[in-house]
Amino acid sequence: MNTPPSLLPQHLTRTETEEFLRLMTHLVTTCRSVAEQYPDGWRPPSPDKPADFGASMALIAEISRALNQTRRGIRRISDGARYRLHAPKPPASLQHYAGQP
């Protein structure tokens, strides 16, 4: 299997870089918020109540949503950068019309 070349910072547009930073900030903020709610780790109020199981599932779902949203956004950014990196370039005679010097 061929491994695609790694993207470098210069392959990303300013908008993509800003979106990447926004996505990562949201993920880290969500994780920090969860950690602050449970500074001593997960300790359900009463281990024998089914409601505690539901609370743990809600907590996992919150983290999972943030992680999946971040992963989808980064994949979208990566796909766009890879497309630009590997898209065929117009012939030199047409580069002026394509907005390229």
N, C-alpha and C positions, 0 to 999 in steps of 0.2 A: 504494500500500500504506500502510495506517495504521500508524504507529509507536506502540507502547504507551507510556504515560507512564512516566517513570523512577521507579523505587522510591526512596524516601528512607529514611534510617535509622529514622525513626519508624514506618515501615510494617512493620518486622520485630519479632518478639517477642524477648524476652530469650533464649529457647532457640535461636531461629534465629540470633541474633547470635553466641551462644557456639559454635554448630555451624559457622558461617561462619569464625570465628576459628580453630577447631580444624582445619578443612579447609585453610585457607591456611597455617597453621603446619606441617602435615604436608607440604604441597607444598614449601614453602621449605626445610624440614629435609631432604627427599629431595634437592632440587637442591644444597643445601650439601654434603651427604654425597658426592654424585657429584663436585662440584667439588674437594672435599678429596682424593678419590682420584686426581684427575688435575690437580694444580696447574699443570702446564705445558701443559695441553691433552692431546688424545688422541695418544698416541705408542705404537703397538703395539710389543711387544717385537721382533717380526720381521715386517716388512711382507709377506713372501712366504708366510706360513703361513695356511691357511684358518681355523685356530682363532681367529686375531685378528679375522676377520670375524664369527665367532660371538660373540666377546666384545663387539664393538661393538654387535651386534644385541641382546644381553642388556642392555647399558647403556641403549640406546634404549627397550627394552621397559619397564625399570624406571621411567624418567622418564615414559613414555607412560601407564603404569598410574596413577601418582600424579596426573598431569595430568587424565586422564579421570575418576578418582574425584572429584577436586576439582570438575571441571566438572559432573558429574552431581549432586553434593551442592548446589552453588550453584544449579543449575537447579531442584532440588526445593525449596529455600528460596524462590527467586524465584516459582515457581509458586504456592506456598502463600500468600505475601504478596499476589500479584496477585489470587488468588481472593478473599481477604478484602477487598481494596480494592474489587473490582468486584462482589462478591456482592450480590444484592438485599437490602435491609434490610427487616426485618419491619415491618408497619404499627405506628404509634405505640401503638395499643391493645394490641399483643402484645409490645412491647419488654420489658415487665416480666417476662414469662414466658421470654423469650429471654436473660435475665440482663443486660439493658441498662437503664440508668437512664432 
